[in-house]
Every structure is written in structure tokens, then in C-alpha cells.
């Protein structure tokens, strides 16, 4: 393995010098180190509520619609099984009733 002398400018390629300068600039720039909050108070419970809203919100609704459309096309092509239809419907039911199920179980 070849040792690289960092004091010798000829030892570094031009792209390596650019990467090192960019890394130093990022480390020395305080504006890049400021974290932003996600709209809440910044605690863990708010983060998990945001994730839950994200997973059961518009994205989950769109995926459920796409899954039902795929099931519809397979039924149209006469290539469906009752097991597949049941699993898709069961998955959609569990996803959208997860909050109610957990509240019922935990009391």
C-alpha cells in the first residue's frame, strides 16, 4: 500500500484536492450544522406520530387503491385466487385499523 504525503501537492490528484477542500468547507461551515425540527416539539413521541401519520395517510391510501386495482385486473383476466384477494383485503384492513386495534388491545 502506497503512503500519500499530504504536504506534497503533486501527490494528490486534482479531484482529490477538490474533495478535500469541499470536506473542509463543510466541516468549517456552521450553517450546515444547524438541525431543523420537524414541526413538533422535537421529542420522540412526536416523531413516531409523524411516522404513523405518514404510513397511514395519503401514501397508504394510494397503495391500497393500486393493490385493489391490480386485484381487479387479475379478476378481469380470470387469473385470480381467493387467497390473494383475501390477503390484499386483510392487509388493507390491518393497515387502516392498526390504531384502533392497538387502542383496543392496550385499553
C-alpha positions in Angstrom: 0.0 0.0 0.0 1.4 3.4 -1.0 1.6 6.2 1.5 0.4 9.6 0.4 2.3 12.6 1.5 -0.4 15.3 2.1 2.1 18.0 2.3 3.2 17.3 -1.3 0.6 18.9 -3.7 1.8 16.7 -6.6 0.8 13.5 -4.6 -2.9 14.4 -4.7 -4.9 14.3 -7.8 -6.9 17.4 -8.7 -10.2 15.7 -7.9 -8.9 14.6 -4.5 -7.9 18.2 -3.7 -11.4 19.3 -4.6 -13.0 16.7 -2.4 -10.7 17.6 0.5 -11.5 21.3 0.1 -15.2 20.5 0.0 -14.9 18.4 3.1 -13.1 21.1 5.0 -15.6 23.7 3.9 -18.5 21.5 5.1 -16.8 20.9 8.4 -16.0 24.6 9.0 -19.4 26.0 7.9 -21.6 26.4 10.9 -24.8 26.9 8.8 -24.7 23.3 7.5 -24.6 22.0 11.1 -28.0 23.5 12.2 -30.7 20.9 12.5 -34.2 21.7 11.8 -37.2 20.4 13.7 -40.0 18.5 12.0 -42.7 20.9 13.1 -43.2 19.4 16.6 -41.6 19.9 19.9 -38.8 17.6 18.8 -39.4 14.7 21.2 -39.6 11.1 20.3 -43.4 10.8 20.6 -43.9 13.5 18.0 -41.5 11.7 15.7 -43.4 8.4 16.0 -46.8 10.3 15.5 -45.4 11.8 12.3 -44.2 8.4 11.1 -47.7 6.9 11.9 -49.4 9.7 10.0 -47.1 9.2 7.1 -47.6 5.5 6.9 -51.4 5.6 7.2 -52.1 8.8 5.3 -52.2 9.6 1.6 -49.4 7.2 0.6 -51.1 4.2 2.2 -54.4 5.1 0.7 -52.8 5.4 -2.8 -51.0 2.0 -2.3 -54.3 0.4 -1.2 -56.1 1.7 -4.3 -53.3 0.4 -6.5 -53.5 -3.0 -4.8 -57.2 -3.2 -5.4 -56.8 -2.1 -9.0 -54.3 -4.9 -9.5 -56.7 -7.4 -7.9 -59.4 -6.1 -10.2 -57.3 -6.6 -13.3 -56.4 -10.1 -12.2 -60.1 -10.8 -11.8 -60.8 -9.4 -15.2 -58.1 -11.7 -16.7 -59.6 -14.6 -14.8 -56.3 -15.3 -13.1 -57.3 -14.6 -9.5 -57.4 -16.8 -6.4 -59.5 -16.2 -3.4 -56.4 -16.4 -1.2 -54.8 -13.4 -3.0 -58.0 -11.4 -2.7 -58.4 -12.3 0.9 -54.7 -11.3 1.7 -55.0 -8.0 0.0 -58.2 -7.1 1.8 -56.8 -8.3 5.1 -53.7 -6.3 4.6 -55.6 -3.1 3.8 -57.9 -3.7 6.8 -55.0 -4.2 9.2 -53.1 -1.1 7.9 -56.0 1.3 8.3 -57.4 -0.1 11.5 -54.0 -0.5 13.3 -54.5 2.5 15.6 -57.9 1.2 16.7 -56.6 -2.3 17.1 -53.7 -1.2 19.3 -56.1 1.1 21.4 -58.4 -1.9 21.9 -55.6 -4.3 22.9 -53.9 -1.9 25.3 -57.1 -0.4 26.7 
